[in-house]
Amino acid sequence: MSELLPLAEELNEYTVTPGVLGFIVFAVLGVGVWILLKSMSKHLGRIAIPDTEPGARDEERETAGGDRQPSRS
């Protein structure tokens, strides 16, 4: 173990860097996030949002005819 100590003395905070492996990991994480955001955007675009709010539908039924069942299409 004592033979490794001279190697440790040469290193300081300016000579230790993440290197190529750190860049590759960071790039892969960035590409993964980009793919997930594209997928999320596509799935959110498929959601059908109704034009009226649920409370507004109840009021329309009351004014339109009372107890009639809404038609199913």
PDB file of N, CA, C, O and CB in Angstrom:
ATOM      1  N   MET A   1       0.829  -1.192   0.000  1.00  0.00           N
ATOM      2  CA  MET A   1       0.000   0.000   0.000  1.00  0.00           C
ATOM      3  C   MET A   1       0.870   1.251   0.000  1.00  0.00           C
ATOM      4  O   MET A   1       0.482   2.269  -0.574  1.00  0.00           O
ATOM      5  CB  MET A   1      -0.941   0.000   1.209  1.00  0.00           C
ATOM      6  N   SER A   2       1.977   1.198   0.600  1.00  0.00           N
ATOM      7  CA  SER A   2       2.837   2.380   0.683  1.00  0.00           C
ATOM      8  C   SER A   2       3.418   2.757  -0.680  1.00  0.00           C
ATOM      9  O   SER A   2       3.812   3.907  -0.879  1.00  0.00           O
ATOM     10  CB  SER A   2       3.969   2.137   1.680  1.00  0.00           C
ATOM     11  N   GLU A   3       3.479   1.823  -1.613  1.00  0.00           N
ATOM     12  CA  GLU A   3       3.996   2.161  -2.941  1.00  0.00           C
ATOM     13  C   GLU A   3       3.015   3.021  -3.747  1.00  0.00           C
ATOM     14  O   GLU A   3       3.423   3.632  -4.734  1.00  0.00           O
ATOM     15  CB  GLU A   3       4.313   0.885  -3.712  1.00  0.00           C
ATOM     16  N   LEU A   4       1.740   3.089  -3.360  1.00  0.00           N
ATOM     17  CA  LEU A   4       0.753   3.909  -4.053  1.00  0.00           C
ATOM     18  C   LEU A   4       0.703   5.344  -3.530  1.00  0.00           C
ATOM     19  O   LEU A   4       0.120   6.207  -4.185  1.00  0.00           O
ATOM     20  CB  LEU A   4      -0.610   3.277  -3.929  1.00  0.00           C
ATOM     21  N   LEU A   5       1.287   5.617  -2.388  1.00  0.00           N
ATOM     22  CA  LEU A   5       1.246   6.959  -1.816  1.00  0.00           C
ATOM     23  C   LEU A   5       1.927   8.013  -2.695  1.00  0.00           C
ATOM     24  O   LEU A   5       1.397   9.121  -2.787  1.00  0.00           O
ATOM     25  CB  LEU A   5       1.894   6.945  -0.459  1.00  0.00           C
ATOM     26  N   PRO A   6       3.049   7.747  -3.338  1.00  0.00           N
ATOM     27  CA  PRO A   6       3.632   8.787  -4.200  1.00  0.00           C
ATOM     28  C   PRO A   6       2.696   9.185  -5.354  1.00  0.00           C
ATOM     29  O   PRO A   6       2.719  10.336  -5.791  1.00  0.00           O
ATOM     30  CB  PRO A   6       4.968   8.300  -4.768  1.00  0.00           C
ATOM     31  N   LEU A   7       1.887   8.259  -5.845  1.00  0.00           N
ATOM     32  CA  LEU A   7       0.941   8.600  -6.902  1.00  0.00           C
ATOM     33  C   LEU A   7      -0.156   9.536  -6.388  1.00  0.00           C
ATOM     34  O   LEU A   7      -0.620  10.410  -7.120  1.00  0.00           O
ATOM     35  CB  LEU A   7       0.317   7.329  -7.482  1.00  0.00           C
ATOM     36  N   ALA A   8      -0.560   9.358  -5.160  1.00  0.00           N
ATOM     37  CA  ALA A   8      -1.625  10.188  -4.586  1.00  0.00           C
ATOM     38  C   ALA A   8      -1.142  11.602  -4.333  1.00  0.00           C
ATOM     39  O   ALA A   8      -1.951  12.529  -4.346  1.00  0.00           O
ATOM     40  CB  ALA A   8      -2.142   9.575  -3.286  1.00  0.00           C
ATOM     41  N   GLU A   9       0.146  11.802  -4.103  1.00  0.00           N
ATOM     42  CA  GLU A   9       0.656  13.150  -3.842  1.00  0.00           C
ATOM     43  C   GLU A   9       0.652  14.000  -5.109  1.00  0.00           C
ATOM     44  O   GLU A   9       0.591  15.225  -5.014  1.00  0.00           O
ATOM     45  CB  GLU A   9       2.072  13.080  -3.265  1.00  0.00           C
ATOM     46  N   GLU A  10       0.716  13.395  -6.280  1.00  0.00           N
ATOM     47  CA  GLU A  10       0.727  14.145  -7.526  1.00  0.00           C
ATOM     48  C   GLU A  10      -0.651  14.698  -7.884  1.00  0.00           C
ATOM     49  O   GLU A  10      -0.751  15.655  -8.652  1.00  0.00           O
ATOM     50  CB  GLU A  10       1.234  13.269  -8.646  1.00  0.00           C
ATOM     51  N   LEU A  11      -1.690  14.117  -7.347  1.00  0.00           N
ATOM     52  CA  LEU A  11      -3.040  14.538  -7.688  1.00  0.00           C
ATOM     53  C   LEU A  11      -3.487  15.680  -6.786  1.00  0.00           C
ATOM     54  O   LEU A  11      -3.242  15.660  -5.580  1.00  0.00           O
ATOM     55  CB  LEU A  11      -4.014  13.361  -7.580  1.00  0.00           C
ATOM     56  N   ASN A  12      -4.138  16.670  -7.372  1.00  0.00           N
ATOM     57  CA  ASN A  12      -4.782  17.721  -6.596  1.00  0.00           C
ATOM     58  C   ASN A  12      -6.135  18.011  -7.232  1.00  0.00           C
ATOM     59  O   ASN A  12      -6.548  17.309  -8.155  1.00  0.00           O
ATOM     60  CB  ASN A  12      -3.895  19.012  -6.531  1.00  0.00           C
ATOM     61  N   GLU A  13      -6.818  19.023  -6.753  1.00  0.00           N
ATOM     62  CA  GLU A  13      -8.171  19.277  -7.252  1.00  0.00           C
ATOM     63  C   GLU A  13      -8.195  19.734  -8.704  1.00  0.00           C
ATOM     64  O   GLU A  13      -9.251  19.681  -9.333  1.00  0.00           O
ATOM     65  CB  GLU A  13      -8.845  20.310  -6.394  1.00  0.00           C
ATOM     66  N   TYR A  14      -7.075  20.179  -9.257  1.00  0.00           N
ATOM     67  CA  TYR A  14      -7.047  20.653 -10.638  1.00  0.00           C
ATOM     68  C   TYR A  14      -6.655  19.569 -11.632  1.00  0.00           C
ATOM     69  O   TYR A  14      -6.876  19.732 -12.832  1.00  0.00           O
ATOM     70  CB  TYR A  14      -6.095  21.808 -10.758  1.00  0.00           C
ATOM     71  N   THR A  15      -6.081  18.474 -11.166  1.00  0.00           N
ATOM     72  CA  THR A  15      -5.682  17.423 -12.095  1.00  0.00           C
ATOM     73  C   THR A  15      -6.713  16.308 -12.196  1.00  0.00           C
ATOM     74  O   THR A  15      -6.625  15.474 -13.096  1.00  0.00           O
ATOM     75  CB  THR A  15      -4.355  16.846 -11.678  1.00  0.00           C
ATOM     76  N   VAL A  16      -7.676  16.276 -11.303  1.00  0.00           N
ATOM     77  CA  VAL A  16      -8.709  15.237 -11.343  1.00  0.00           C
ATOM     78  C   VAL A  16      -9.903  15.785 -12.117  1.00  0.00           C
ATOM     79  O   VAL A  16     -10.487  16.795 -11.723  1.00  0.00           O
ATOM     80  CB  VAL A  16      -9.132  14.789  -9.894  1.00  0.00           C
ATOM     81  N   THR A  17     -10.269  15.128 -13.210  1.00  0.00           N
ATOM     82  CA  THR A  17     -11.397  15.543 -14.044  1.00  0.00           C
ATOM     83  C   THR A  17     -12.295  14.341 -14.319  1.00  0.00           C
ATOM     84  O   THR A  17     -11.860  13.199 -14.171  1.00  0.00           O
ATOM     85  CB  THR A  17     -10.902  16.173 -15.378  1.00  0.00           C
ATOM     86  N   PRO A  18     -13.546  14.587 -14.718  1.00  0.00           N
ATOM     87  CA  PRO A  18     -14.427  13.463 -15.008  1.00  0.00           C
ATOM     88  C   PRO A  18     -13.982  12.661 -16.230  1.00  0.00           C
ATOM     89  O   PRO A  18     -14.235  11.459 -16.300  1.00  0.00           O
ATOM     90  CB  PRO A  18     -15.833  13.960 -15.215  1.00  0.00           C
ATOM     91  N   GLY A  19     -13.338  13.294 -17.172  1.00  0.00           N
ATOM     92  CA  GLY A  19     -12.817  12.584 -18.332  1.00  0.00           C
ATOM     93  C   GLY A  19     -13.866  12.240 -19.356  1.00  0.00           C
ATOM     94  O   GLY A  19     -14.986  12.752 -19.337  1.00  0.00           O
ATOM     95  N   VAL A  20     -13.472  11.359 -20.250  1.00  0.00           N
ATOM     96  CA  VAL A  20     -14.342  10.965 -21.360  1.00  0.00           C
ATOM     97  C   VAL A  20     -15.534  10.160 -20.857  1.00  0.00           C
ATOM     98  O   VAL A  20     -16.647  10.328 -21.355  1.00  0.00           O
ATOM     99  CB  VAL A  20     -13.556  10.150 -22.398  1.00  0.00           C
ATOM    100  N   LEU A  21     -15.317   9.303 -19.891  1.00  0.00           N
ATOM    101  CA  LEU A  21     -16.425   8.494 -19.359  1.00  0.00           C
ATOM    102  C   LEU A  21     -17.504   9.385 -18.755  1.00  0.00           C
ATOM    103  O   LEU A  21     -18.692   9.135 -18.960  1.00  0.00           O
ATOM    104  CB  LEU A  21     -15.909   7.498 -18.300  1.00  0.00           C
ATOM    105  N   GLY A  22     -17.117  10.406 -18.024  1.00  0.00           N
ATOM    106  CA  GLY A  22     -18.090  11.334 -17.452  1.00  0.00           C
ATOM    107  C   GLY A  22     -18.877  12.060 -18.528  1.00  0.00           C
ATOM    108  O   GLY A  22     -20.085  12.260 -18.392  1.00  0.00           O
ATOM    109  N   PHE A  23     -18.192  12.458 -19.606  1.00  0.00           N
ATOM    110  CA  PHE A  23     -18.888  13.121 -20.715  1.00  0.00           C
ATOM    111  C   PHE A  23     -19.871  12.176 -21.383  1.00  0.00           C
ATOM    112  O   PHE A  23     -20.988  12.577 -21.708  1.00  0.00           O
ATOM    113  CB  PHE A  23     -17.883  13.646 -21.747  1.00  0.00           C
ATOM    114  N   ILE A  24     -19.476  10.934 -21.593  1.00  0.00           N
ATOM    115  CA  ILE A  24     -20.353   9.959 -22.250  1.00  0.00           C
ATOM    116  C   ILE A  24     -21.599   9.700 -21.401  1.00  0.00           C
ATOM    117  O   ILE A  24     -22.709   9.637 -21.928  1.00  0.00           O
ATOM    118  CB  ILE A  24     -19.595   8.634 -22.507  1.00  0.00           C
ATOM    119  N   VAL A  25     -21.414   9.552 -20.095  1.00  0.00           N
ATOM    120  CA  VAL A  25     -22.560   9.312 -19.204  1.00  0.00           C
ATOM    121  C   VAL A  25     -23.502  10.515 -19.231  1.00  0.00           C
ATOM    122  O   VAL A  25     -24.720  10.355 -19.301  1.00  0.00           O
ATOM    123  CB  VAL A  25     -22.082   9.033 -17.749  1.00  0.00           C
ATOM    124  N   PHE A  26     -22.933  11.716 -19.175  1.00  0.00           N
ATOM    125  CA  PHE A  26     -23.748  12.936 -19.204  1.00  0.00           C
ATOM    126  C   PHE A  26     -24.500  13.046 -20.527  1.00  0.00           C
ATOM    127  O   PHE A  26     -25.675  13.415 -20.535  1.00  0.00           O
ATOM    128  CB  PHE A  26     -22.865  14.185 -18.988  1.00  0.00           C
ATOM    129  N   ALA A  27     -23.850  12.734 -21.636  1.00  0.00           N
ATOM    130  CA  ALA A  27     -24.494  12.801 -22.950  1.00  0.00           C
ATOM    131  C   ALA A  27     -25.627  11.777 -23.052  1.00  0.00           C
ATOM    132  O   ALA A  27     -26.689  12.092 -23.588  1.00  0.00           O
ATOM    133  CB  ALA A  27     -23.459  12.565 -24.069  1.00  0.00           C
ATOM    134  N   VAL A  28     -25.418  10.567 -22.552  1.00  0.00           N
ATOM    135  CA  VAL A  28     -26.461   9.532 -22.593  1.00  0.00           C
ATOM    136  C   VAL A  28     -27.662   9.963 -21.755  1.00  0.00           C
ATOM    137  O   VAL A  28     -28.803   9.761 -22.168  1.00  0.00           O
ATOM    138  CB  VAL A  28     -25.909   8.173 -22.084  1.00  0.00           C
ATOM    139  N   LEU A  29     -27.422  10.553 -20.589  1.00  0.00           N
ATOM    140  CA  LEU A  29     -28.530  11.038 -19.762  1.00  0.00           C
ATOM    141  C   LEU A  29     -29.293  12.153 -20.479  1.00  0.00           C
ATOM    142  O   LEU A  29     -30.522  12.198 -20.420  1.00  0.00           O
ATOM    143  CB  LEU A  29     -28.006  11.542 -18.401  1.00  0.00           C
ATOM    144  N   GLY A  30     -28.578  13.043 -21.148  1.00  0.00           N
ATOM    145  CA  GLY A  30     -29.235  14.109 -21.888  1.00  0.00           C
ATOM    146  C   GLY A  30     -30.100  13.587 -23.018  1.00  0.00           C
ATOM    147  O   GLY A  30     -31.220  14.060 -23.210  1.00  0.00           O
ATOM    148  N   VAL A  31     -29.600  12.620 -23.766  1.00  0.00           N
ATOM    149  CA  VAL A  31     -30.375  12.020 -24.861  1.00  0.00           C
ATOM    150  C   VAL A  31     -31.594  11.287 -24.295  1.00  0.00           C
ATOM    151  O   VAL A  31     -32.672  11.340 -24.888  1.00  0.00           O
ATOM    152  CB  VAL A  31     -29.490  11.042 -25.694  1.00  0.00           C
ATOM    153  N   GLY A  32     -31.440  10.613 -23.171  1.00  0.00           N
ATOM    154  CA  GLY A  32     -32.569   9.916 -22.543  1.00  0.00           C
ATOM    155  C   GLY A  32     -33.660  10.880 -22.117  1.00  0.00           C
ATOM    156  O   GLY A  32     -34.842  10.602 -22.320  1.00  0.00           O
ATOM    157  N   VAL A  33     -33.287  12.002 -21.534  1.00  0.00           N
ATOM    158  CA  VAL A  33     -34.279  13.006 -21.131  1.00  0.00           C
ATOM    159  C   VAL A  33     -34.980  13.578 -22.355  1.00  0.00           C
ATOM    160  O   VAL A  33     -36.192  13.788 -22.329  1.00  0.00           O
ATOM    161  CB  VAL A  33     -33.613  14.139 -20.318  1.00  0.00           C
ATOM    162  N   TRP A  34     -34.237  13.834 -23.425  1.00  0.00           N
ATOM    163  CA  TRP A  34     -34.828  14.369 -24.660  1.00  0.00           C
ATOM    164  C   TRP A  34     -35.859  13.395 -25.222  1.00  0.00           C
ATOM    165  O   TRP A  34     -36.942  13.811 -25.634  1.00  0.00           O
ATOM    166  CB  TRP A  34     -33.729  14.652 -25.715  1.00  0.00           C
ATOM    167  N   ILE A  35     -35.533  12.102 -25.244  1.00  0.00           N
ATOM    168  CA  ILE A  35     -36.462  11.085 -25.755  1.00  0.00           C
ATOM    169  C   ILE A  35     -37.709  11.019 -24.880  1.00  0.00           C
ATOM    170  O   ILE A  35     -38.822  10.925 -25.397  1.00  0.00           O
ATOM    171  CB  ILE A  35     -35.777   9.698 -25.813  1.00  0.00           C
ATOM    172  N   LEU A  36     -37.534  11.069 -23.560  1.00  0.00           N
ATOM    173  CA  LEU A  36     -38.691  11.033 -22.664  1.00  0.00           C
ATOM    174  C   LEU A  36     -39.585  12.255 -22.847  1.00  0.00           C
ATOM    175  O   LEU A  36     -40.809  12.128 -22.807  1.00  0.00           O
ATOM    176  CB  LEU A  36     -38.231  10.943 -21.213  1.00  0.00           C
ATOM    177  N   LEU A  37     -39.006  13.428 -23.047  1.00  0.00           N
ATOM    178  CA  LEU A  37     -39.806  14.628 -23.260  1.00  0.00           C
ATOM    179  C   LEU A  37     -40.587  14.557 -24.569  1.00  0.00           C
ATOM    180  O   LEU A  37     -41.744  14.977 -24.620  1.00  0.00           O
ATOM    181  CB  LEU A  37     -38.914  15.863 -23.252  1.00  0.00           C
ATOM    182  N   LYS A  38     -39.973  14.033 -25.624  1.00  0.00           N
ATOM    183  CA  LYS A  38     -40.693  13.874 -26.893  1.00  0.00           C
ATOM    184  C   LYS A  38     -41.849  12.898 -26.737  1.00  0.00           C
ATOM    185  O   LYS A  38     -42.940  13.138 -27.255  1.00  0.00           O
ATOM    186  CB  LYS A  38     -39.740  13.391 -28.000  1.00  0.00           C
ATOM    187  N   SER A  39     -41.618  11.800 -26.026  1.00  0.00           N
ATOM    188  CA  SER A  39     -42.668  10.806 -25.813  1.00  0.00           C
ATOM    189  C   SER A  39     -43.810  11.393 -24.983  1.00  0.00           C
ATOM    190  O   SER A  39     -44.981  11.166 -25.284  1.00  0.00           O
ATOM    191  CB  SER A  39     -42.092   9.558 -25.121  1.00  0.00           C
ATOM    192  N   MET A  40     -43.465  12.148 -23.939  1.00  0.00           N
ATOM    193  CA  MET A  40     -44.490  12.751 -23.096  1.00  0.00           C
ATOM    194  C   MET A  40     -45.317  13.748 -23.895  1.00  0.00           C
ATOM    195  O   MET A  40     -46.538  13.806 -23.750  1.00  0.00           O
ATOM    196  CB  MET A  40     -43.855  13.438 -21.881  1.00  0.00           C
ATOM    197  N   SER A  41     -44.661  14.521 -24.726  1.00  0.00           N
ATOM    198  CA  SER A  41     -45.366  15.500 -25.545  1.00  0.00           C
ATOM    199  C   SER A  41     -46.331  14.811 -26.505  1.00  0.00           C
ATOM    200  O   SER A  41     -47.452  15.280 -26.703  1.00  0.00           O
ATOM    201  CB  SER A  41     -44.367  16.363 -26.325  1.00  0.00           C
ATOM    202  N   LYS A  42     -45.906  13.710 -27.097  1.00  0.00           N
ATOM    203  CA  LYS A  42     -46.770  12.968 -28.017  1.00  0.00           C
ATOM    204  C   LYS A  42     -47.973  12.389 -27.276  1.00  0.00           C
ATOM    205  O   LYS A  42     -49.093  12.449 -27.783  1.00  0.00           O
ATOM    206  CB  LYS A  42     -45.979  11.842 -28.711  1.00  0.00           C
ATOM    207  N   HIS A  43     -47.761  11.833 -26.091  1.00  0.00           N
ATOM    208  CA  HIS A  43     -48.868  11.246 -25.340  1.00  0.00           C
ATOM    209  C   HIS A  43     -49.832  12.319 -24.825  1.00  0.00           C
ATOM    210  O   HIS A  43     -51.041  12.090 -24.797  1.00  0.00           O
ATOM    211  CB  HIS A  43     -48.329  10.422 -24.169  1.00  0.00           C
ATOM    212  N   LEU A  44     -49.323  13.474 -24.422  1.00  0.00           N
ATOM    213  CA  LEU A  44     -50.212  14.539 -23.976  1.00  0.00           C
ATOM    214  C   LEU A  44     -51.026  15.095 -25.136  1.00  0.00           C
ATOM    215  O   LEU A  44     -52.142  15.573 -24.932  1.00  0.00           O
ATOM    216  CB  LEU A  44     -49.412  15.657 -23.313  1.00  0.00           C
ATOM    217  N   GLY A  45     -50.495  15.040 -26.330  1.00  0.00           N
ATOM    218  CA  GLY A  45     -51.235  15.499 -27.501  1.00  0.00           C
ATOM    219  C   GLY A  45     -52.401  14.601 -27.851  1.00  0.00           C
ATOM    220  O   GLY A  45     -53.331  15.041 -28.528  1.00  0.00           O
ATOM    221  N   ARG A  46     -52.378  13.372 -27.415  1.00  0.00           N
ATOM    222  CA  ARG A  46     -53.460  12.417 -27.714  1.00  0.00           C
ATOM    223  C   ARG A  46     -54.638  12.525 -26.754  1.00  0.00           C
ATOM    224  O   ARG A  46     -55.680  11.916 -26.998  1.00  0.00           O
ATOM    225  CB  ARG A  46     -52.921  11.006 -27.679  1.00  0.00           C
ATOM    226  N   ILE A  47     -54.501  13.276 -25.681  1.00  0.00           N
ATOM    227  CA  ILE A  47     -55.565  13.371 -24.690  1.00  0.00           C
ATOM    228  C   ILE A  47     -56.690  14.236 -25.241  1.00  0.00           C
ATOM    229  O   ILE A  47     -56.453  15.339 -25.734  1.00  0.00           O
ATOM    230  CB  ILE A  47     -55.031  13.950 -23.356  1.00  0.00           C
ATOM    231  N   ALA A  48     -57.905  13.730 -25.155  1.00  0.00           N
ATOM    232  CA  ALA A  48     -59.079  14.474 -25.607  1.00  0.00           C
ATOM    233  C   ALA A  48     -59.653  15.245 -24.421  1.00  0.00           C
ATOM    234  O   ALA A  48     -60.045  14.652 -23.416  1.00  0.00           O
ATOM    235  CB  ALA A  48     -60.152  13.518 -26.226  1.00  0.00           C
ATOM    236  N   ILE A  49     -59.697  16.557 -24.546  1.00  0.00           N
ATOM    237  CA  ILE A  49     -60.211  17.399 -23.472  1.00  0.00           C
ATOM    238  C   ILE A  49     -61.618  17.834 -23.864  1.00  0.00           C
ATOM    239  O   ILE A  49     -61.816  18.377 -24.951  1.00  0.00           O
ATOM    240  CB  ILE A  49     -59.278  18.640 -23.210  1.00  0.00           C
ATOM    241  N   PRO A  50     -62.602  17.601 -22.988  1.00  0.00           N
ATOM    242  CA  PRO A  50     -63.973  18.018 -23.323  1.00  0.00           C
ATOM    243  C   PRO A  50     -64.076  19.544 -23.372  1.00  0.00           C
ATOM    244  O   PRO A  50     -63.317  20.257 -22.716  1.00  0.00           O
ATOM    245  CB  PRO A  50     -64.981  17.449 -22.293  1.00  0.00           C
ATOM    246  N   ASP A  51     -65.051  20.030 -24.178  1.00  0.00           N
ATOM    247  CA  ASP A  51     -65.213  21.471 -24.357  1.00  0.00           C
ATOM    248  C   ASP A  51     -65.795  22.155 -23.133  1.00  0.00           C
ATOM    249  O   ASP A  51     -65.443  23.296 -22.835  1.00  0.00           O
ATOM    250  CB  ASP A  51     -66.090  21.744 -25.544  1.00  0.00           C
ATOM    251  N   THR A  52     -66.683  21.469 -22.418  1.00  0.00           N
ATOM    252  CA  THR A  52     -67.334  22.087 -21.269  1.00  0.00           C
ATOM    253  C   THR A  52     -66.889  21.400 -19.994  1.00  0.00           C
ATOM    254  O   THR A  52     -66.400  20.270 -20.009  1.00  0.00           O
ATOM    255  CB  THR A  52     -68.863  22.027 -21.405  1.00  0.00           C
ATOM    256  N   GLU A  53     -67.068  22.099 -18.907  1.00  0.00           N
ATOM    257  CA  GLU A  53     -66.724  21.545 -17.599  1.00  0.00           C
ATOM    258  C   GLU A  53     -67.848  20.625 -17.121  1.00  0.00           C
ATOM    259  O   GLU A  53     -68.991  20.782 -17.551  1.00  0.00           O
ATOM    260  CB  GLU A  53     -66.469  22.680 -16.567  1.00  0.00           C
ATOM    261  N   PRO A  54     -67.544  19.667 -16.239  1.00  0.00           N
ATOM    262  CA  PRO A  54     -68.606  18.748 -15.768  1.00  0.00           C
ATOM    263  C   PRO A  54     -69.766  19.477 -15.112  1.00  0.00           C
ATOM    264  O   PRO A  54     -70.910  19.067 -15.307  1.00  0.00           O
ATOM    265  CB  PRO A  54     -68.031  17.744 -14.784  1.00  0.00           C
ATOM    266  N   GLY A  55     -69.538  20.528 -14.350  1.00  0.00           N
ATOM    267  CA  GLY A  55     -70.616  21.275 -13.707  1.00  0.00           C
ATOM    268  C   GLY A  55     -71.504  21.971 -14.715  1.00  0.00           C
ATOM    269  O   GLY A  55     -72.707  22.099 -14.491  1.00  0.00           O
ATOM    270  N   ALA A  56     -70.941  22.420 -15.815  1.00  0.00           N
ATOM    271  CA  ALA A  56     -71.712  23.108 -16.844  1.00  0.00           C
ATOM    272  C   ALA A  56     -72.647  22.134 -17.554  1.00  0.00           C
ATOM    273  O   ALA A  56     -73.742  22.525 -17.959  1.00  0.00           O
ATOM    274  CB  ALA A  56     -70.775  23.784 -17.857  1.00  0.00           C
ATOM    275  N   ARG A  57     -72.245  20.891 -17.713  1.00  0.00           N
ATOM    276  CA  ARG A  57     -73.103  19.889 -18.351  1.00  0.00           C
ATOM    277  C   ARG A  57     -74.352  19.639 -17.519  1.00  0.00           C
ATOM    278  O   ARG A  57     -75.445  19.499 -18.068  1.00  0.00           O
ATOM    279  CB  ARG A  57     -72.337  18.574 -18.558  1.00  0.00           C
ATOM    280  N   ASP A  58     -74.200  19.580 -16.196  1.00  0.00           N
ATOM    281  CA  ASP A  58     -75.352  19.358 -15.322  1.00  0.00           C
ATOM    282  C   ASP A  58     -76.355  20.505 -15.463  1.00  0.00           C
ATOM    283  O   ASP A  58     -77.564  20.276 -15.500  1.00  0.00           O
ATOM    284  CB  ASP A  58     -74.898  19.217 -13.851  1.00  0.00           C
ATOM    285  N   GLU A  59     -75.854  21.727 -15.540  1.00  0.00           N
ATOM    286  CA  GLU A  59     -76.745  22.873 -15.684  1.00  0.00           C
ATOM    287  C   GLU A  59     -77.451  22.837 -17.040  1.00  0.00           C
ATOM    288  O   GLU A  59     -78.625  23.197 -17.128  1.00  0.00           O
ATOM    289  CB  GLU A  59     -75.961  24.188 -15.522  1.00  0.00           C
ATOM    290  N   GLU A  60     -76.759  22.411 -18.095  1.00  0.00           N
ATOM    291  CA  GLU A  60     -77.379  22.337 -19.416  1.00  0.00           C
ATOM    292  C   GLU A  60     -78.495  21.305 -19.435  1.00  0.00           C
ATOM    293  O   GLU A  60     -79.529  21.524 -20.067  1.00  0.00           O
ATOM    294  CB  GLU A  60     -76.333  22.000 -20.481  1.00  0.00           C
ATOM    295  N   ARG A  61     -78.299  20.176 -18.748  1.00  0.00           N
ATOM    296  CA  ARG A  61     -79.337  19.143 -18.701  1.00  0.00           C
ATOM    297  C   ARG A  61     -80.569  19.649 -17.969  1.00  0.00           C
ATOM    298  O   ARG A  61     -81.697  19.367 -18.373  1.00  0.00           O
ATOM    299  CB  ARG A  61     -78.807  17.874 -18.023  1.00  0.00           C
ATOM    300  N   GLU A  62     -80.354  20.399 -16.887  1.00  0.00           N
ATOM    301  CA  GLU A  62     -81.489  20.909 -16.125  1.00  0.00           C
ATOM    302  C   GLU A  62     -82.307  21.896 -16.952  1.00  0.00           C
ATOM    303  O   GLU A  62     -83.537  21.879 -16.902  1.00  0.00           O
ATOM    304  CB  GLU A  62     -81.006  21.575 -14.835  1.00  0.00           C
ATOM    305  N   THR A  63     -81.635  22.749 -17.706  1.00  0.00           N
ATOM    306  CA  THR A  63     -82.371  23.739 -18.493  1.00  0.00           C
ATOM    307  C   THR A  63     -82.943  23.151 -19.771  1.00  0.00           C
ATOM    308  O   THR A  63     -83.927  23.674 -20.294  1.00  0.00           O
ATOM    309  CB  THR A  63     -81.473  24.905 -18.833  1.00  0.00           C
ATOM    310  N   ALA A  64     -82.350  22.067 -20.292  1.00  0.00           N
ATOM    311  CA  ALA A  64     -82.795  21.506 -21.568  1.00  0.00           C
ATOM    312  C   ALA A  64     -84.013  20.606 -21.441  1.00  0.00           C
ATOM    313  O   ALA A  64     -84.780  20.488 -22.397  1.00  0.00           O
ATOM    314  CB  ALA A  64     -81.679  20.737 -22.198  1.00  0.00           C
ATOM    315  N   GLY A  65     -84.215  19.973 -20.307  1.00  0.00           N
ATOM    316  CA  GLY A  65     -85.396  19.115 -20.275  1.00  0.00           C
ATOM    317  C   GLY A  65     -85.507  18.297 -19.020  1.00  0.00           C
ATOM    318  O   GLY A  65     -86.319  17.372 -18.977  1.00  0.00           O
ATOM    319  N   GLY A  66     -84.773  18.572 -18.045  1.00  0.00           N
ATOM    320  CA  GLY A  66     -84.968  17.896 -16.780  1.00  0.00           C
ATOM    321  C   GLY A  66     -84.338  16.527 -16.693  1.00  0.00           C
ATOM    322  O   GLY A  66     -83.119  16.379 -16.613  1.00  0.00           O
ATOM    323  N   ASP A  67     -85.236  15.493 -16.710  1.00  0.00           N
ATOM    324  CA  ASP A  67     -84.793  14.145 -16.404  1.00  0.00           C
ATOM    325  C   ASP A  67     -84.401  13.321 -17.617  1.00  0.00           C
ATOM    326  O   ASP A  67     -84.217  12.111 -17.485  1.00  0.00           O
ATOM    327  CB  ASP A  67     -85.854  13.441 -15.670  1.00  0.00           C
ATOM    328  N   ARG A  68     -84.269  13.908 -18.768  1.00  0.00           N
ATOM    329  CA  ARG A  68     -83.906  13.131 -19.947  1.00  0.00           C
ATOM    330  C   ARG A  68     -82.489  12.605 -19.825  1.00  0.00           C
ATOM    331  O   ARG A  68     -81.604  13.258 -19.272  1.00  0.00           O
ATOM    332  CB  ARG A  68     -84.049  13.974 -21.212  1.00  0.00           C
ATOM    333  N   GLN A  69     -82.301  11.419 -20.350  1.00  0.00           N
ATOM    334  CA  GLN A  69     -80.977  10.817 -20.369  1.00  0.00           C
ATOM    335  C   GLN A  69     -80.168  11.434 -21.516  1.00  0.00           C
ATOM    336  O   GLN A  69     -80.709  11.658 -22.599  1.00  0.00           O
ATOM    337  CB  GLN A  69     -81.072   9.267 -20.519  1.00  0.00           C
ATOM    338  N   PRO A  70     -78.902  11.705 -21.294  1.00  0.00           N
ATOM    339  CA  PRO A  70     -78.093  12.227 -22.403  1.00  0.00           C
ATOM    340  C   PRO A  70     -77.886  11.139 -23.459  1.00  0.00           C
ATOM    341  O   PRO A  70     -77.741   9.963 -23.127  1.00  0.00           O
ATOM    342  CB  PRO A  70     -76.722  12.747 -21.886  1.00  0.00           C
ATOM    343  N   SER A  71     -77.875  11.535 -24.713  1.00  0.00           N
ATOM    344  CA  SER A  71     -77.704  10.560 -25.792  1.00  0.00           C
ATOM    345  C   SER A  71     -76.271  10.083 -25.826  1.00  0.00           C
ATOM    346  O   SER A  71     -75.332  10.846 -25.599  1.00  0.00           O
ATOM    347  CB  SER A  71     -78.102  11.162 -27.152  1.00  0.00           C
ATOM    348  N   ARG A  72     -76.127   8.801 -26.117  1.00  0.00           N
ATOM    349  CA  ARG A  72     -74.789   8.210 -26.213  1.00  0.00           C
ATOM    350  C   ARG A  72     -74.439   8.049 -27.687  1.00  0.00           C
ATOM    351  O   ARG A  72     -75.219   7.502 -28.467  1.00  0.00           O
ATOM    352  CB  ARG A  72     -74.716   6.833 -25.465  1.00  0.00           C
ATOM    353  N   SER A  73     -73.260   8.531 -28.056  1.00  0.00           N
ATOM    354  CA  SER A  73     -72.854   8.408 -29.453  1.00  0.00           C
ATOM    355  C   SER A  73     -71.767   7.397 -29.602  1.00  0.00           C
ATOM    356  O   SER A  73     -71.296   7.157 -30.714  1.00  0.00           O
ATOM    357  CB  SER A  73     -72.400   9.734 -30.005  1.00  0.00           C
TER     358      SER A  73
END
